[in-house]
Amino acid sequence: MPGPQSPSPTDLLHVASAHINAGRYAEAGAAAQAVLRDAAHNVDALHILGLSLYHLGRYPDAEAALDSAAKGRPSDPAIANSYALTLLKLNRVDDAAQRLEKLAHKNKLTAAGLSTLGDCRLRQGQPEKATACFKKALSLQPDLVPALVNYGEALKQSGDLNGAIAHYEKVTARHAQAASAWRNLGLALYEAERFPESISALEKYLAAKPGDIQSQLSLAASRFQTADYEHALSIIESVLERVPDHAEAWNNKGLALRTLERLDAAEEAFAKAIALDPDLTEARTNLGNLIHDVRGLDAALEIFDASIAHGVNEQKAHIARANPLLIEGRIAEGWAEYRWSRDSPAERPTWRAYKADLWSGQDLTGKSILVWGEQGVGDEVLYASMMGDVLARAGQVLIECEPRLSPVFERSFPAAQVFPRAYPLNSELEATHFDFHISIADLSPLIRPDPNAFTGGSPYIKDDKNRTASLREKYETLSDNGPVIGIAWHSGRKDNAWLKSIPLQQWIPIFDAKNGLFVSLQYGEHGEEISQLESASGHRVYRDPDIDPLSDLDAFASQVAAMDLVITNSNTAAHFAGALGQSVWIMVPRSGSGGMPWYWMRSGPTSPWYASARLYRQTRFQDWSSVVGAIAADVAGLSPAT
């Protein structure tokens, strides 16, 4: 009798396909290899082998198999997509895109291939092209989850963060099991500073994918931003139990411990992060800031000097070294360090490369100089305090500023020519002759080289008096004979907003202290936070529907000038109030926190920049209770008309 026959190649391919579809990748690869032993160029077997190796994480081997398959059948869209996915895992994005482009031009790509091409475009920084790919993929297969998820990423990359969040919310409502949609939603919500919602989304993702270390750290970051430091620390420690050599996790642990005032342990965590990754500049900067707070300037400089000696990312090390020097009043030394950012476009992307000579203190008699703004609006207003000195020295002064500041600066500095900043360089300015140019921030080491060079902080910004009077009349009517107090509490800076911002719920003792009208001077959308405060405490914060600080800074200047008092964290409202000579109480992070801007200096209740400012300083890292308590006591002593 004849023995049992071996399975035919066709039968083996059916078996291999069944294994692939069931997620049994090792078995699929074995079946494909059985076919290839007798038919080394069988395209279907090569494709299945490549897919199985891809899913097993053996990407170089997968590439070799898929390359052979693609040579045998170059117009097969499924093979092209598998090959492109493998190339993406090997970080060969351009090669992956080229594999798919050829078929896309012939209109032969499947929905899956179009989705992968869109992923390539995202990684190439081309969100508009990516969007077109995802739309076409979804027109062919409306429920293709990878395309749905990455379409939201394309919206985010295009700058439409709110649109991305709305899209992800729709995707998760329809595809609750699509774990990657929950992850991307959580990350987008974090970026939008909607931290409680970010936590909820990331927890849903991690319930399905508990092994995703980076998302665990993202969840810890969201917990951290809600001041749930102990919970954040526990998440980070669980990550380190699984991956004890994860340098970023050690750095994050150091931040959590720092906030919890466990200073020795925080120092050890930062040191561990540096030992694991000597190039992790964030850990070196965090350690330097901690040492500055605990042991003083000289000890902190040793940390930053060690970073410079290490030699990797020397520019960031010099820039980080600048801040403690500036805080301690060693302004010329600090700005010499900060100038390293000129050589680092990533650190100083707002640098204006005009052709005139840079001003470095030369005599300006009979000369013309362009002073151009950079950094944030608040910083630009701060440094404008030196424009009077420049006007007194130069024959002609030109100012290039943030466009929204143009009407304010035109009124405040009528002897200067004011130009709105444009990108690329302002063509009118490029055609105008001037002898020198300088960043407005770089005036500081030349005009304010040490604390003794400050002139007393006289008001230098002028508001629209008619508009101010009209706003004042409105606010007095609403105040019921109490003081009109403007408040701002949030910073929009992504790098250190959590260090400078004071959640509105923590302001309740201040609101309890005095009957009056509290007016929001806060830029951005904070309506939900204000509503939550009003529901929880009964205190009202008035939002003027006629004023939008983000779009009309001239109106904002008048709004600030219409207050009896401004109470604010370190943000744009603080600088406008100080520049206008308005009474302003500023809540300042602890020195050495990494969140205190250098210009508030290390200690004392007054500011060398603004004579009308009173500074309330943190005594403990990330603890605003003493600051709020001191301000509440002083608010209670205010007269009705402050």
Secondary structure by P-SEA (a helix, b strand, c coil): ccccccccaaaaaaaaaaaaaacaaaaaaaaaaaaacccccaaaaaaaaaaaaaaacaaaaaaaaaaaaaaaccccaaaaaaaaaaaaaacaaaaaaaaaaaaaaaccccaaaaaaaaaaaaaaccaaaaaaaaaaaaaacccaaaaaaaaaaaaaaacaaaaaaaaaaaaaaacccaaaaaaaaaaaaaaacaaaaaaaaaaaaaaacccaaaaaaaaaaaaaaacaaaaaaaaaaaaaaaccccaaaaaaaaaaaaaacaaaaaaaaaaaaaaacccaaaaaaaaaaaaaaccccaaaaaaaaaaaaaccaaaaaaaaaaaaaaaacaaaaaaaaaccccccccccccccccccccccccccccbbbbbbbcccaaaaaaaccaaaaaaacccbbbbbccccaaaaaaaacccbbbbccccccccccccccccbbbbccccccccccccccccccccccccaaaaaaaaaaaaaaacccccbbbbbccccccccccccccccccaaaaaaacccbbbbcccccaaaaaaaaaaaccbbbbbcccccccccaaaaaaaaaaccbbbbcccaaaaaaaaaccbbbbbcccccccccccccccccccccccccbbbbbbcccccaaaaaaaaaaaaaaccccc
